[in-house]
Every structure is written in C-alpha cells, then in structure tokens.
C-alpha cells in the first residue's frame, strides 16, 4: 500500500477518523489549559525572572510543559510528576518483589499500578507546588517587582491545589486520549508541548535571514543538517539486534506444536529518554538551588555546571551512559527471558537453555547498550555544539528530539496498524464474495 492509497484510506475508516478526532480535540484542550494562569502570580514579573533561569531545571521542565511553566499556568508542572511517579514505581520493583509481581498480573495488575501511580503523582505535585510557591514568595523580578501579589498560606494552598489539579487534569486527558485516540496520550501531551516551540523557532530563524544575520546558504545548510539528524535518529530508534529463537516440536494430546523459528528483538536504545532526563535533573539541580538560596558555594557550583561548559557536557554524557545501563538493567531481565524460553521449549541455536542462554543474552545486551548509550549521549550533547559552533538560533536535539521522534513513530505505527487491519478485512470480504 503506497502513501497515496494510505491517505485515501484514512477517509474510509470511520474508527480511525473518530480516533484522530479525539486526538486533535485532546491536543486543543491541552493547549487551551496551558494558558490558564495560577492565581496570585504577577505574570510579567515571573516571565522576566524566568528568562534569567532558562539554563536551570526550570528551563528544562518548560520544554516538556509546552511553555506552561514560563506562564506559570495551572499546567506548569505538566505531566512530569506522573512520569516521575511511574519511574519511581519501576525502580521500586528492584526493592519490593510484590510490586514486580503486579507487572506480571495482566490487566488487574496494570489497574492497581495505575491506581498507585495516580496517588503518588498527587503527593509529588503537592510537594512540588508547596516548594515552588514558598520559593516564589522570596523572589522578585529584575526590576524589583514581587512575583507573588499577596504572599502567605492562602497563596501557598491555592498554588498547591491549582498545580495539582492541572497535572491531574492532564493525566486524565492523556488517559482519555489513549483510550479513545491513537497512541499513548501522556507521551502525545509531552510531544505537543515540545512541538509548540517549533513555530517560534522558525519565525526567529526567518527573521535572522531577513536582517542579514543568516545567509540563504546557511539556512539551506541548517535544513540539510536537521534532515540528516532526524534520519539518523529514526534509524537508531528502529535499530535492533535480532537473536534467532527456535522452538522444538512437542506433542500435546494428538497435536504437534512448535517447530517454528522466530527471533528475540533487542532495541539498541532500550532505556529510551529516561537516562538524559535523570542526568539533566541531577546536573541542573545546583543551579536551581542557587536561585533560591543566595550562598556563594551554590553560586560557584552553579556557574561551574552551566550548560555549554566542557566539564558540564562531559559529565552529562557520562551520566547518560551510566543511566542507560542502570535503567536497562531495571526494565529488562535476561533471566526472565531465559526462563520463559526454557518453559515454552525455545532455545537459541548453539546455546544451551537456562544459565547459558541468560549469560548470552546479557552479553549481547551489554554490547548494544553501549552503542545506544553513545548514541543518546551524542544526541543530547549535539544542541550545545550547534548553538555555540554553528550559531543555530534555536534549540535542536537532546531529549526533546528523542521524544518527538519516538512519539511520531508510535503514532504512525498505530495508524499503519489500523490501515493494515482495514486492508485485510476488505481482502477477506472480497474473498468471501468470490467464493459465493
């Protein structure tokens, strides 16, 4: 099925049209909610202060909130507390086997995990909301105007409730988009927040071309470079190491099952976007603390760990590589895979089932994880090189690029699955007509 036929098929599948409608409706509601301000904040004073903190954790979180943080809207925290709660529960599987068992219980286990994740999200939102409101009460804009109009407990409680309600609304909206739309709704909300910054970046670049700061040749070179990086990122996100698996024939009753061959796909980037998020949060934490606590020690550490410095970029890359291995070890257990293969009569040619299979898979995983970690580190360090060396007038690359490519590929995969289902249903109907 070529591209033209695929696009024409979109208009002939009622379910797909309905799901696309829910997807765009959810995105429209999200973009509207981003502009609802939190009560008690001087918006202009906060925006002027935020521009100074663009290189701290606040600037990093604003990318994922779609500009909601710089406006300090009720959606300022975005869905990051929910992501943090999900990651915490995944990490707790290493400590608490009971939580690990929930991941294996099917739909009922997923329902309980979603229940725990929501409540943990509320706790994280309340803590973050209180901390942010308390810090904002002590801060003023560069011109001396207070950020908070009327400091006090009323403002703190209002901010906590508003920010928590905004995040939980986005979580609910994301779940509705997942159920009635296409793809993972939470990921699509993050995707929409990042993509929202593309149009201002394009306008800013064209303005530089008009003023003569950028030549037409430089513009085409940037476009060529961006397309190349996007193609490379798509290739690496799809790259996988396929381990051949054979299933021995066995007799169950009067039937003989097995005997087929398949493969075990191991993604090059198994950890996804979690490692750069962890690494960025750790490195930007001193700069964020320095904005709230005027101590010389924190100020010096923040200046030393500023984005763009050589030490910062090297440490950033090393932390990404470390977290790639750490998070891969958390979410992928070679022992479970080896036990399942042995249970169902599967084996890797030339490798004995059991312990030998586990060690072989672990060895392969360690090698491809190194490639994936170097790739993620390269993509995340790339924006600094593009901005400092090539004077790129906008941020391109990093965690945001990984998220955008991953979510876009996921959406296209779901659309393609609907099209293939429709294609086979039509083929079956036509076959029945011919038989009659």
N, C-alpha and C positions, 0 to 999 in steps of 0.2 A: 504494500500500500504506500504510494508516494505522498509527498507533502500536500499536493492539491486535493487528492482524494481524502486525506485525513481531515483537512479543514472543512471540506464539504460534508463529511460525515458528522462533524460536530453539530450541525444544524438538524440532523436527522435522528439524534439520540435524545429523547426527552429527559431521561435521567441525568445525562451528562450536562445538558443545558440547565437543569434545575440545580445541580451541584455547583456549576460555575456561577449561577446567580447568587446562591448563598455565600460563595467565596467572596465575590466582589461586594456584596451587601455587608458582610462582616468587616471587610477592609475599610469600607466607607464609614461604618460606625466607629471603628477604631481611630481613624484619622480625625473624626469629629470629637471623640473623647479626649484626644491629645491636647486640644485647645481649651479644655475646661480648667480654669485656674484653681489653685488651692486657696481657700480663704485666709486672709491675714497677711498676704505677701505683697510687697511692693515689686511688681513685675519688672519695671525698668531698672530699678536698683539691683535686683537679683541678676538680671541679664548682664549688666555691666560688670558685676562681680564674677559671673560665670565665665566671661571671656578671659579673665585672668587665670582661671582654674582649668583651662581647656586641656592642659597636659597632665592633669591628675586623674584619679579614679572617676571623678565626676564627668570629665570629658569622654572617658572610655565608656561609661554607662549611658551617656547621652546618645551615643551611636546606636545602641540597641533599643533605646526608648523612642526613637524617631523624632528627637527634638523636644520630647515632653519634659525632660529634666531641665533644659535651659529655660523653659517657660514655667517650670515648677507647677505643672498641672496635676490633677488627681492621679494621672497615669505616669508620674515622674519616675517611679520605681520600675515601671514596665512589668515584664514577666520574669525578670531576673531572680526575684525571690522564689518563684516557683521552680525555676531551673536549679537554683541553689538547693532547694529542698529535695528535689529529685536526685541531685548528685550526692547529697548527704545520705539519703536512704540507700543509694547504690554502694557508697563506701561503707555503710554500716553492715552490709552483707558479709564483709570480711570478719567483723567482730561478733555479730549476732547471727547464728545459723538459722534462727526462727524467721528472720526477715528474708534470708536467702531462699527459704522454702516457699515463701509467698510468691516468688518469681516463677516457681515451678507448678503452682496450683491452678494455672489456667485462668479463665475469666473471673472466678471468685477471688483468686489471689490478686489479680490486677485491680479489682474493685476495692479491696482492702488497702492496697498500696496507694491508690488514688485518694482514698479517704485520709490516710495518714499524711500524704503529701500536701493536701489542702490545708489541714490543720497546722502542719509545720510551716507552711507558707504564711499563714496568718501570724504566727509567732514571730517569724523573721521580719515581716512587714511592720509589726508593732514596734519591734526593737529598732529597726532602721528609721522608722518615722519619728520615734522619740529622740534618737540620736541626732538626726538631721535638724529637727525643729529646735532642739537645745543648742546646736551649733549655730544655726542661723540667727538666733536671738542675740548672740555675741558679736555678730559680724555686721559690717557696714560697707556700702558701696565705695568705690574710689573717691567719690565726691563728698563722702561723709554722711550720706543719707542712710538711715537704718533700713535693713532688709525687711524686718518684721514691723508692722504698723503698731501693734499692741502686744508686746511680749507678756508671757505669763502662762499659767496652766491651761487656761481656756484655749490659747493658740496651740499649745503642745497636744492637747487631747484632740482638738479639731484636726490638726495635721495628721496625727496617727490614724484617726478614723478615716479621713479623706484618702490618704495614700493607700491604706489597707483596702478600702472599698474599691479604689481604682484598679489596684492589682488583681483583686479577686474578680472584678468585672471582666478584666482582660482574660483571666484564666477561664471563666465561664464562657466568654465569647470564643476563645480558642477551642474549647471542647465542643461547642456547637458547630464551629467550622469544620472540625474533624469529623463529626457525626454526619452532618448534612452537606458539607462541601467536599473539597478534594485535598488530600494530603493531611499533614499534621498542622492543626490550627495554631498551636503555640509557636511552632517554627515559622509559620507564614506571617504571624504578627511581628516577630523579630525581623523577618525578611522585608516586610513592608516598611518598618522603621528605618532600616538601612537604605532601602531603595529611595525613600523620600528625600534623601540628601543628594541624589544624583542630579536632579534638575537644577538646584542652585549651583552645583559644581560645573555643569555645562554652561550655565549663564555666565559664571565667573570666568571660565576659560575663553568664551567668545568675546567677553569684554576686554580681556587681555590682548586678544588678536586685534580688536578694533583700535585699541590705544597704542598698538605697536610693540607692546612688551613681549608678544609672542608672534613669530612669523608663521606664514601659512605652511611652510615646510616643517616647522616644529610641531604644528598641530597635526599634520598627517603622520609624522613620526610617532607622536604620542598615541594616536589611534592605532597605528600598526603595532606598537608595543603592548597596548591594552588588549588587543585581539589575541596576540601571541600568548600573553599571560593567562587570559581566560581559557584558551585552548589547552595550554599546559595544565591548568588547574582541573579542567574537566577530565583530561586524560588520567591524571593521578588519582582523582576521586573514583574513577571507574576501574582503575588498575587493581588486579587481584592475582594472588598465587593460587592456582588450582591444583590441589592434591588429588590424584586419582584414587577412587574408592571402588572396590569390587565386593559384591555380596554373593556369598556361597549359596548354592542351591540346597534347599531343605524341604522336606515333605511335611505338610500339615494336613492330617487326615488323608484325603485322596488327592489333594492338590500339591503341586510342587511350586514353591515360591522362591524368589531370589534369582541369582544368576545374572543380574544386570550390573552394569558398570555406571558409575557417576563420578562426581568429584566434590571435594570439600573446598569451597571458595574462602580464601583468607584475604581480606582487604589490605592494601598497602597502608592506608590510613585508618586503622581500626579505631583509634581513640577519637577521631573526629575533631571538633573545635574545642573540646574541653581543656586540653593542655595549654593553648595560648590564653584562654580565659583565666585559668589558675595563675599562670605566670604573670600576666598583666596585673591581676589583682594584687599579687604579692609585691611587685615592684612599684606599683603606684600608691600603695598604702602609706609609705613615709611622706610622700608629697601631700596626700590628703590630710594626714595628721598635722602636718606643718601649717596647713591653712587654719586649723582650729586652735593649735597650741603654739603660741609665739615663743618657742625655745630655740636658742641658737643651734643646739645639737641637731634637732629635727630639720631646721632650715638648711644646715650644711649637708645632711644626708639627702634631703630632697633635691638640692642643687646637684649633688653628685650623681643621683639616679634620675636625672631628667631624660626624657625620650630624645634620642638623637645622639647622645654621648656614646663613645665607643664602648665604655665599660657597661653601660646600660644595655646596649644591643647584644654584646657578647653574653652577658648574664641572662638576658631574655632568651636567647637561643638555647643556652644550656638548660635553663629551666623547662623550656618546651620539650627538649629531648628527654629530660628526666620524667616529666609528667606523661609523655607519650608511652613510655614503658610502664609507668606506675598504673595509669588508667587502663591500659590494655590488659595488664595482669588482673585488674579488678573485674572487668566485664567479660573476659574470655578465659576459660579454664580448660587447658588441654586435657586434664584428667577426666573431666566430664565428657568431653568429646570422645576420648578413647574408650571409656566405659560404655557409652551409648553404641559406638560402633561394634564393640565386642558383644553387646547384648543382642543386637539385631543381625549378627552374623556378617558384619562388614569388616574389611581389612584393607590395608594399604599394600600393594604389591611389593614383595621383598622385605616387608616389615612385620614382625610378629605382633599379634594383638596384645593389648594390655599395656604394660610398662614401656615396652619398646616403642609402641605407637605414640604414647604420651610424650616421650622424650623426642621423638622425631618431629611431631607437630610443634612442640615447644622450641625446638631448634630452628625450624622454618619460620615460626612466628617472630623469634628474636631478630632474625636477619631482615625480614621485610619491615619490621617495626623501625629498624634503624633507617631504612630508606624513607619510610613515611615520616619519621621524626625530622629528618634533614629537610624533607620537602615542606613540612609545616613551618619549620624554623625559617626557611628561605622566604616563604610567602609572607610571614609575619614581620621579617626584617626588611623586606622589599620596600614598603612605603617610605621609610626613612631615607633610603638610597634615592628613590625617585624624587623626593621633595628637596633633599639637600644637594644632590649632584645634578639632577636634571631640571630642577626648579619647577616641578609639577605643581600646578596651582590648586590641587585638591588631593585628598587622601584616597589612595587606591591600593588595595591589597589587605593583608592582615586577616584578622578573624572575620571581619565583615565580608571579605571576598569568599572565604571558605563557606560561610553561612549562606550567602546569596547563591553560590553555585550549587551547594548541596540541596537547598530547598527547591531551586528551579528544576534541578534534575529529578527530584522526587515528584514534583507536580507533573512534569512531563511523563514520568513513568506511570503515574495513576491515569492520566489522560490516555496514554497509549494502551493501557490495560483495558479501559472501557471501550476503546475503538476496536481492539482485537476481539473482545467478547462480542461486540455487536457484529463484527465481521464473521465470526464463526457461527453465531446464531442465524445470520442471513444465509450462510452456506448450508447449514443443516436444514433450514426451511426449504431452500431450493432443492435439496436432495430429496426431501420427502415428497415434494410436488412431482419430481421426475419419476419417483418410484410408483406413485399413484397413477 
